Amino acid sequence: MSSSRNISSSSSDSNEEDDFLEFMMDDTEERMIVKLLKIQIAEISSKTRRYVHSAFAEQNTKRIVMALQSGLKSELTWALNSLTLLSFKEKDEIRKDATPLAKIPGLLDALLQVMDDWRDIALPRVLTKTPRERLLGANSAVTGFGSEYETVNPGDSVPHPIAGLSSSNKDLPAQKSMFKARPSGWWFDEDGLFNLDEEGRAEKQQCAVAASNIIRNFSFMAENEIAMGQNRHCLETMFQCLEDYVTEDEELVTNALETIMNLGPLLDLRIFNSSKPSYIKMTEKRAVQAIMGMLGSAVRGWHCAAAELLGRMILNPDNESFLMPFAPQIYKRLVDIISFPAGDAQAAAVGALYNLAEVNMDCRLKLASERWAVDRLLKVIKTPHPVPEVCRKAALILENLVLEPQNKPLLLAYENAFAEMLFSDTRYADTFARILHELTSRPSNKIASARGIWGM
């Protein structure tokens, strides 16, 4: 690790010198030489960093897992920092020698346990008890979280743990009676021995966010998708974070949502009813309701990711039965998102509707009758959307709608708009020609369908 730090520090120190050399050089050939040298240095640095990454991961896997399981603040901090660096990947970087971290025995469950530890104490304010002064173990170092667990120096005067009581012999019977009055397991309660102060809770929350960020990074690696997509504990924890998006940390919710979205093509909701051990008792209905909560959120990143997740989940036929009860809400919300000015929101909604219309006839029937659906799809094409693929999918959605005979009376009102698109935009002329052909052909006679007004 020291070699990588030296390389990074030396490269950062030489940035100013390189800029000065480039400024002083007027000759094009000399500039090219400097650029070539920079490229070579960058390649050497990248190779060295990858070697350090691979070697560190192989030599410290067991230590990282044990550090996460220890629950000690110092060990957790080291493990989370190490995993954050190991799981980070540049946008265009391809790590052929990367260690599939999610497949290391016990690592994924250890990270999820860090999140569960925070989830166990992350109650809404209306449900938490008022804090009280610690009565036992106030000066003992247990886990290192919070200021109340700091060990005092041997020479310091240790205050009596019971506030307001004298240490004289007269008060000893009263103290003993106070201890006897407590139930035997009181220190396991929320306000007992292992309760955290506000600083300790904040530190636990930071650890949970860091763990969720590492799991999110894992989900971007193709070699980790199967291991994570088939881990019930992982999916239950992520969906529970989505359920509590109102009170939970926003970054934690975002990481959980992006993790599920990356695993979307492999996500099978039947896993919540399987024989695999359950930790949270998540059900298929609760999972879909959590996604619907994200879809209805005002946060752009959340409803965009939820729309894209629904589009990926519907591709699995086994998920269709769990999504269809929420179909009217899904169609209405996706049509609303199409009207948003943000390009990424429109792209996510159009992509989801495209997949839904491709695989489900009910979607084609309901979407055509959804108010403003056709108008907003046409607007995406007319504007046009900066990404041509989004416009193409919007046109194909309209084509899928017209394929259903029940939709033709509704879509005949847009015949002039379809004809205008046919002659004004050559990129989608073929699609709108097929739409008009289907719209004006005789549904009862497929052989004579070419006699339609717009038929060939």
C-alpha positions in Angstrom: 0.0 0.0 0.0 2.9 2.3 0.7 4.1 2.0 -2.9 0.7 3.1 -4.2 0.8 6.1 -1.9 4.3 7.1 -3.1 3.2 6.9 -6.7 0.1 8.9 -6.1 1.9 11.5 -4.1 4.8 11.8 -6.6 2.3 12.1 -9.5 0.4 14.9 -7.7 3.6 16.7 -6.9 4.7 16.6 -10.5 1.4 18.1 -11.8 2.6 21.7 -11.4 5.9 20.9 -13.1 4.2 19.2 -16.0 1.9 22.2 -16.5 4.8 24.6 -16.4 6.7 22.5 -19.0 3.7 22.5 -21.3 3.3 26.2 -20.9 7.0 26.9 -21.8 7.0 24.6 -24.8 5.8 26.0 -28.1 7.0 23.2 -30.3 4.2 20.6 -31.2 6.6 17.7 -31.1 7.8 18.5 -27.6 4.2 18.7 -26.5 3.5 15.3 -28.0 6.5 13.9 -26.1 5.2 15.2 -22.8 1.7 13.7 -23.5 3.2 10.3 -24.3 5.3 10.4 -21.1 2.1 11.2 -19.1 0.3 8.3 -20.7 3.1 5.9 -19.9 3.2 7.2 -16.3 -0.6 6.8 -16.0 -0.4 3.2 -17.3 2.4 2.3 -14.8 0.4 3.8 -11.9 -2.8 2.0 -13.0 -1.0 -1.4 -13.2 0.6 -0.8 -9.8 -2.7 0.1 -8.2 -4.4 -3.0 -9.6 -1.5 -5.2 -8.3 -1.8 -3.6 -4.8 -5.6 -4.1 -4.9 -5.4 -7.8 -5.9 -2.6 -8.6 -3.4 -4.3 -6.8 -0.5 -7.7 -8.5 -1.2 -6.1 -11.9 -1.3 -4.1 -11.5 1.9 -6.7 -9.8 4.1 -10.0 -11.4 3.3 -10.4 -13.2 6.6 -9.1 -10.3 8.6 -11.7 -8.0 6.9 -14.6 -10.4 7.7 -13.5 -10.8 11.3 -13.1 -7.0 11.7 -16.7 -6.5 10.4 -18.0 -9.2 12.8 -16.1 -7.8 15.8 -18.4 -4.8 16.2 -15.4 -2.7 17.4 -15.3 0.8 16.1 -11.6 0.8 15.2 -11.8 -2.5 13.4 -15.1 -1.6 11.6 -13.6 1.7 10.4 -10.5 -0.1 9.0 -12.5 -2.8 7.3 -15.1 -0.4 5.8 -12.4 2.0 4.5 -10.5 -1.0 3.0 -13.6 -2.4 1.3 -14.6 1.0 0.0 -11.2 1.3 -1.8 -11.3 -2.3 -3.0 -14.9 -2.1 -4.4 -14.5 1.3 -6.1 -14.1 1.1 -9.9 -13.6 3.9 -12.4 -16.4 4.4 -14.9 -14.6 2.9 -17.9 -12.2 0.6 -15.9 -12.4 -3.1 -16.5 -10.8 -5.2 -13.7 -9.9 -8.5 -15.1 -8.0 -9.5 -12.0 -10.7 -8.2 -9.5 -11.6 -10.5 -6.7 -15.3 -11.3 -6.5 -15.7 -9.8 -3.1 -19.4 -10.8 -2.7 -18.3 -14.4 -3.0 -15.8 -14.3 -0.1 -17.3 -16.5 2.6 -19.1 -14.4 5.2 -18.3 -11.0 3.7 -21.7 -10.1 2.4 -23.5 -11.3 5.5 -21.0 -9.4 7.7 -21.7 -6.2 5.8 -25.4 -6.8 6.0 -25.0 -7.3 9.8 -23.5 -3.8 10.0 -26.6 -2.4 8.4 -28.8 -4.6 10.6 -27.1 -3.2 13.7 -28.1 0.3 12.7 -31.6 -0.8 11.6 -32.2 -2.3 15.0 -31.8 1.1 16.7 -33.0 3.3 13.8 -36.5 4.0 15.2 -38.5 7.1 14.4 -38.3 9.9 16.9 -41.9 9.4 18.0 -41.1 5.8 19.1 -37.8 6.4 20.8 -37.6 6.7 24.6 -36.2 9.9 26.1 -32.5 9.6 26.8 -31.4 9.1 30.4 -28.1 9.2 32.2 -26.1 5.9 32.1 -26.2 4.0 35.4 -23.9 1.1 34.8 -20.7 0.8 32.8 -20.5 4.5 32.0 -16.7 4.4 32.1 -16.2 1.1 30.4 -14.9 0.7 26.9 -17.3 -1.8 25.3 -17.4 -1.1 21.5 -15.8 2.3 21.1 -19.0 3.9 19.8 -20.0 7.2 21.4 -18.4 9.4 23.9 -19.7 7.6 27.0 -17.5 4.6 26.3 -14.2 6.4 26.5 -12.0 4.9 29.3 -10.8 7.3 31.9 -7.2 7.4 32.9 -6.2 5.4 36.0 -5.2 8.5 37.8 -8.4 10.3 37.2 -11.1 10.4 39.8 -13.9 8.1 38.7 -17.3 9.6 39.5 -19.9 7.3 40.9 -22.1 5.9 38.1 -25.3 6.8 39.9 -26.0 10.5 39.5 -27.3 12.4 42.5 -26.3 9.7 45.1 -23.5 10.0 47.6 -20.8 7.4 47.9 -21.1 7.4 51.7 -22.0 4.2 53.6 -25.3 5.7 54.5 -26.6 5.4 51.0 -25.4 1.9 50.3 -28.7 0.2 51.3 -30.6 2.6 49.0 -28.2 1.8 46.2 -28.5 -1.9 46.7 -32.3 -1.7 46.7 -32.2 0.4 43.5 -30.1 -2.3 41.8 -32.4 -5.1 43.1 -35.5 -3.3 41.7 -34.3 -3.7 38.1 -35.1 -6.8 36.1 -32.3 -9.2 35.4 -32.1 -8.4 31.7 -32.6 -4.7 31.9 -29.2 -3.9 30.2 -30.5 -5.5 27.0 -33.3 -2.9 26.7 -33.0 0.2 24.5 -31.9 2.4 27.4 -29.7 -0.3 29.2 -26.0 -1.0 29.3 -25.4 -1.3 25.6 -27.5 1.7 24.6 -25.7 4.3 22.5 -25.7 8.0 23.1 -26.5 10.4 20.2 -22.9 10.4 19.0 -22.7 6.7 19.1 -25.9 6.4 17.1 -24.5 8.8 14.5 -21.4 6.7 14.2 -23.4 3.5 13.8 -25.4 5.3 11.1 -22.2 6.3 9.2 -21.0 2.7 9.4 -24.3 1.4 7.9 -24.2 4.0 5.1 -20.6 3.0 4.3 -21.6 -0.7 4.3 -24.5 0.0 2.0 -22.2 1.9 -0.3 -19.8 -1.0 -0.5 -22.7 -3.4 -1.3 -23.8 -1.0 -4.0 -20.4 -1.1 -5.5 -20.4 -4.9 -5.4 -23.7 -4.9 -7.4 -22.0 -3.1 -10.3 -19.6 -6.1 -10.8 -21.0 -8.8 -13.1 -19.3 -11.6 -11.1 -21.2 -10.6 -8.0 -24.7 -10.4 -9.4 -25.7 -14.1 -9.0 -24.3 -14.3 -5.5 -26.2 -11.2 -4.4 -29.4 -11.8 -6.3 -29.8 -15.2 -4.7 -29.0 -13.9 -1.2 -32.3 -13.5 0.7 -30.8 -11.6 3.5 -29.4 -9.1 1.1 -32.6 -8.5 -0.7 -34.7 -8.3 2.5 -32.3 -5.7 4.0 -32.4 -3.6 0.9 -36.2 -3.7 0.5 -36.6 -2.8 4.2 -34.5 0.3 3.7 -36.8 1.3 0.8 -39.9 0.7 3.1 -38.6 3.2 5.6 -37.5 5.9 3.1 -39.4 8.5 5.1 -37.4 8.2 8.2 -34.2 6.5 7.0 -31.0 8.1 5.9 -31.3 9.3 2.3 -27.9 8.0 1.2 -28.7 4.6 2.7 -32.0 4.5 0.8 -30.3 5.6 -2.4 -27.6 2.9 -2.1 -30.2 0.2 -1.4 -32.3 1.3 -4.4 -29.4 1.3 -6.8 -28.3 -2.1 -5.5 -31.7 -3.6 -6.2 -31.9 -1.9 -9.6 -28.5 -3.4 -10.6 -29.8 -6.8 -9.6 -33.2 -6.2 -11.3 -32.7 -8.6 -14.3 -32.0 -11.5 -11.9 -34.5 -10.5 -9.2 -37.2 -13.1 -8.6 -39.7 -12.0 -5.9 -40.5 -15.7 -5.2 -37.3 -15.8 -3.1 -39.3 -14.2 -0.3 -41.5 -17.3 -0.2 -38.7 -19.8 -0.5 -37.1 -22.2 2.0 -34.0 -20.0 2.4 -33.6 -18.6 5.9 -35.4 -15.3 6.5 -34.2 -12.5 8.7 -36.9 -9.8 8.2 -39.9 -11.8 7.0 -40.2 -9.7 3.8 -43.1 -10.7 1.5 -43.6 -10.2 -2.3 -46.3 -7.7 -1.7 -44.3 -5.6 0.7 -41.4 -5.6 -1.7 -43.6 -4.2 -4.5 -45.1 -1.7 -2.2 -41.7 -0.5 -1.3 -40.9 0.0 -5.0 -44.2 1.9 -5.4 -43.2 4.2 -2.5 -40.0 5.0 -4.4 -41.9 5.5 -7.7 -44.2 8.0 -6.0 -41.4 9.9 -4.3 -40.7 13.5 -5.3 -36.9 12.8 -5.4 -35.9 12.5 -9.0 -33.2 10.0 -8.5 -35.6 7.7 -6.6 -38.5 7.7 -9.0 -36.2 7.3 -12.0 -34.5 4.3 -10.4 -37.8 2.8 -9.4 -39.2 3.2 -12.9 -36.1 1.5 -14.4 -36.3 -1.3 -11.8 -40.0 -2.0 -12.7 -39.0 -2.2 -16.3 -36.3 -4.7 -15.5 -38.4 -6.8 -13.2 -41.3 -7.3 -15.6 -39.0 -9.1 -18.0 -39.1 -12.0 -15.6 -42.4 -13.8 -16.1 -42.4 -15.0 -12.5 -42.7 -11.4 -11.3 -45.7 -10.6 -13.4 -48.3 -11.9 -11.0 -46.9 -9.8 -8.1 -46.7 -6.6 -10.2 -50.1 -6.7 -11.9 -52.2 -5.9 -8.8 -50.4 -2.5 -8.8 -50.6 -2.0 -12.6 -53.1 0.9 -12.6 -50.9 2.8 -10.2 -47.8 2.0 -12.1 -49.2 3.2 -15.5 -50.6 6.4 -14.1 -47.4 7.3 -12.3 -45.2 6.5 -15.3 -47.4 8.7 -17.5 -47.0 11.5 -15.0 -43.2 11.1 -15.0 -43.1 11.4 -18.8 -44.4 14.9 -18.4 -41.5 15.9 -16.2 -38.9 18.2 -17.9 -36.0 16.1 -16.8 -34.6 14.0 -19.7 -33.5 11.1 -17.4 -37.0 10.9 -15.9 -38.6 10.7 -19.3 -36.1 8.0 -20.4 -36.8 5.9 -17.3 -40.5 6.1 -17.7 -40.5 5.4 -21.4 -38.2 2.5 -20.9 -40.4 0.9 -18.3 -43.6 1.4 -20.3 -41.8 -0.1 -23.4 -41.0 -3.3 -21.5 -44.5 -3.5 -19.9 -46.2 -3.0 -23.3 -44.0 -5.6 -24.9 -44.7 -8.4 -22.5 -48.2 -7.7 -21.1 -51.5 -7.3 -23.0 -53.2 -5.7 -20.0 -50.7 -2.9 -20.1 -51.4 -2.3 -23.8 -55.2 -2.1 -23.0 -54.9 0.1 -19.9 -52.2 2.4 -21.2 -54.3 3.4 -24.3 -57.1 4.5 -22.0 -54.8 6.3 -19.6 -55.4 10.1 -19.9 -52.6 12.0 -21.6 -50.6 8.8 -22.3 -50.6 9.1 -26.1 -50.2 12.9 -26.0 -47.1 12.7 -23.8 -45.6 9.9 -25.8 -46.0 11.9 -29.0 -44.5 15.0 -27.3 -41.4 13.0 -26.4 -41.0 12.2 -30.1 -41.9 15.7 -31.3 -39.7 17.7 -28.9 -37.5 15.5 -29.5 -35.8 13.8 -26.6 -32.0 14.2 -26.8 -31.5 10.4 -26.8 -32.9 9.0 -30.1 -33.4 5.6 -28.5 -36.0 7.0 -26.1 -37.9 8.5 -29.1 -37.7 5.1 -30.9 -39.1 3.3 -27.8 -41.9 5.9 -27.5 -42.9 5.2 -31.1 -42.8 1.5 -30.6 -45.1 1.8 -27.6 -47.6 3.5 -29.8 -47.3 0.7 -32.3 -47.9 -1.9 -29.6 -51.0 -0.1 -28.5 -52.6 0.0 -31.9 -52.0 -3.8 -32.3 -54.8 -4.4 -29.8 -58.2 -4.2 -31.6 -59.9 -2.8 -28.5 -57.6 0.3 -28.6 -58.4 1.3 -32.2 -61.5 3.5 -31.3 -59.4 5.4 -28.8 -56.4 5.9 -31.1 -58.4 7.0 -34.1 -58.6 10.4 -32.5 -54.9 10.7 -33.0 -54.9 9.7 -36.7 -54.0 13.2 -37.9 -51.1 13.5 -35.4 -49.8 10.1 -36.6 -50.0 11.2 -40.2 -48.1 14.4 -39.3 -45.3 12.5 -37.7 -45.2 10.2 -40.7 -44.4 13.1 -43.1 -42.4 15.3 -40.7 -39.9 12.9 -39.2 -38.2 10.5 -41.5 -36.4 8.6 -38.7 -39.7 7.1 -37.4 -41.7 7.2 -40.7 -41.7 3.4 -41.0 -43.1 3.0 -37.5 -45.9 5.5 -38.0 -46.7 4.0 -41.4 -47.3 0.7 -39.7 -49.4 2.4 -37.0 -51.7 4.1 -39.6 -51.8 0.8 -41.5 -53.1 -1.1 -38.5 -55.3 1.7 -37.3 -57.3 1.9 -40.6 -57.3 -1.7 -41.7 -60.2 -4.0 -41.2 -59.7 -6.0 -38.0 -62.1 -8.8 -39.1 -60.3 -9.6 -42.3 -56.5 -10.0 -42.1 -56.2 -10.9 -45.7 -57.8 -7.6 -46.8 -55.9 -5.5 -44.3 -53.8 -4.0 -47.1 -56.9 -2.2 -48.4 -56.5 0.3 -45.5 -56.0 3.9 -46.3 -52.4 3.9 -45.3 -51.7 0.3 -46.4 -49.2 -0.7 -49.0 
